[in-house]
Amino acid sequence: MQSRIFCTLASVLVVSQCLIPAQASEAQFINKLSHSTPYIPPQCYTDPIVSKTQTANPCYACHTNSKRPNLLNDTDVQQEYSFPEKALLNPWLNLFKDRRAQIANITDEDILSYVRQNNYLNSDGSIRLSQRLKEQATRFDQDGNGRWDGYMPDSYFNFDQQGFDRSPDGGYTGWRSYAYYPMPGSFMPTNGSTDDVSIRLADLLQQNEQGQFDLSVYKINLAIVEAMIREQDVVIEAADETKLKVDLDKDGQLGTARRVKYDWAPLEQRHMSYVGKARLAQQAGKLHIAAKLFPEGTEFLHSVRYLDINDQQVSMAPRMKELRYARKDQWLNYYQLEVIVADEIKERHDFPSRTKLLRGNAEQGVQVAQGWTYQGFIEDKSGELRPQTFEEHGTCAGCHSGMGVLMDTNISFFRKLGQDSFQQGWYHWEQKSLVGIPEPKRDSDGEYEYSYYLKNNPTGDEFRANQEVKDKFFDAQGQPRQAMFARLNKDISTLLLPSLERALALNKAYKVIVEEQSYIQGRDAVIAPLDNVLHKEVEANQPTGIEKILSAF
């Protein structure tokens, strides 16, 4: 009964730190929970049974045989709703609402005008959200010190030809954008949103041994991180190993390296090292390296956007629905990570009805047991980005701590496009779109990944609600349209991008939620009620109906 965890691993029981300022303000109300399980996403209430003879399985994309050091092999939840008692009643009420009349009242021109407004940057290129957090600090303050203590947005989303974010004065912010294969399911744009991700390593990983910012050193350290996460060699520009004092290509001598060779087996005395100031910190035991783990201080920035239309093609809109931030605050070794899972398993066995208590607050986000902090910003009623409430932050804790598919609580980086891609995968979607990217193959069986997902979940979404995808890839008898799958093999946008009509409707559906500010009832863009595919209530340990367990890898 290894997992029985279902959709979250807040791990060792943690408690919310709800610090309330002495003076009354709207901030004092935003640490309350309307329901105790915001970490269990609405997708997990899906009924996979299509008919007496057919069952869909979207669950495997998240809940799967994991790769070490994530020891949460949670395939069992593909077959059973292992919810605590308080989660048996589905709290995601927005999924049962009919938005069609409200959508009809929003014109195509109005929604396109809305999504094309930039709610993150001002017209002069300064960061609008950071300005708001400074000017309205007391409004969002949680500890009464009169200032904003959470993440202060500092990316200008101004990426150069190597993917690095540049400030208005031409400097480097440290953020580097990368392209990746969107995870099958909700994060495919055909289901409502485009998104992007940037990574930033700690300052010492950006510096040479003298403590100065050094772009060449930073690029090599990013390549080393990529090699460790993907467990494969990474091509780099010619590097002087003598100067760096590290044998990057593992050829036994210090010369000119053109790749970082992945060769890490500490028990066999095969080690890898960062370069620059990070090398010295690693030698002193102040910085760590291990396969499938990011170094301390790693940050991610993830924007979730509306769908725009340019030249009759769906693309990324300037307007952000959300801005999500993550930071690795603590290093945990393989043994410590194993203990976290073991403690969770024991707790689930001994106290099956106990829900997870979230640690954190609205100002500083939520902390998960694996050593990461997650924080987010979301549109207010007027469309300006605001900090998420404590309950809204709770949604982060499930998907970023308790799924078998995760790599050090992250999903996107090990899905980064490889060395043979445009700019070696270091670019933003505004520099090159999804169009023309070939479909990736699964490691385990060599099958095309998205095609495999469609064959086991024909609508291409967890809610079995994307009829457009089903009609595109399957005929009226449910048989695959081979020509469409052949196109998908060569170009993932064949699946990932919706029609113009669907894109507009999804934008409008989400805009309704923004106007209601009803995120705690669900933030998925749903056009019509999902009564036929979602359980409004489940029984404890109720079978899902899925018979065959699948793996994401």
Buried (B, 14 or more C-beta within 10 A) or exposed (E): EEBBBBBBBBBEBBEBBBBBBEEEBEBBEBBEBEBBBBBBBBBBBBBBBBEEEEBBBBBBBBBBBBBEBBBBBBBBBBBBBBBBEBBBBBBBEBBBBEBEEBBEEBEBEEBBEBBBEEBBBEEEEEBBBBEBBEEEBBBBBBBBEEEBBBBEBBBBBBBBEEBBBBBEEEEBBBBBBBBBBBBBBBBBBBBBBBBBBBBBBBBBBBBBBEEEBBEBBBBBBBBBBBBBBBEEBBEBEEBEBEEBBBBBBBEEEBEEBEBBBBBBEEEEEEEBBBBBBBBBBBEEEEBBBBBBBBBBBBBBBBBBBBBBBEEEBBBBBBBBBBBBBBBBEEBBEBEBBBBBBEBBBEBBEEEBEBBBEBBBBBBBBBBBBBBBBBBBBBBBEEBEBBBBBBBBBBBBBBBBBBBBBBBBBBBBBBBBBBEEBEBBBBBBBBBBBBBEBEBBBBEEEEEBBBBBBBBBBBBBBBBBBBEBBBEBBBEEEEEBEEEBBEBBBEBBBBBBBBEBEBBBBBBBBBBBBBBEEBBBBBBBBBBBBBEEBBBEEBEBEBEBEBEEBBBBB
